[in-house]
Amino acid sequence: MQASILDLRYKMKDVLKALNRNEKVEILYHGKLKGIISPCIKETKQKVSSHPFFAIEKEVDVKSKVDELRGGRYNDL
């Protein structure tokens, strides 16, 4: 996406939507490229399949499983 200085001022919502779509935004000033805004790359360190709830059995009580994973409020032993 290309955006002028006026676009940054008046259409910032569109610029942010482009960044949410992982698009780079080229900033133009008098028609010349002045800079590029690139989206943050969010890396996940954990795969979905390794989450404890991914392949939970149907017979397990969900409330007790959640309580087990969350632990106590004050880490009581």
Secondary structure as GFF3:
##gff-version 3
##sequence-region A 1 77
A	DSSP	beta_strand	2	4	.	.	.	ID=ss1
A	DSSP	alpha_helix	5	10	.	.	.	ID=ss2
A	DSSP	alpha_helix	12	20	.	.	.	ID=ss3
A	DSSP	beta_strand	25	29	.	.	.	ID=ss4
A	DSSP	beta_strand	32	37	.	.	.	ID=ss5
A	DSSP	three_ten_helix	48	50	.	.	.	ID=ss6
A	DSSP	alpha_helix	62	70	.	.	.	ID=ss7
###
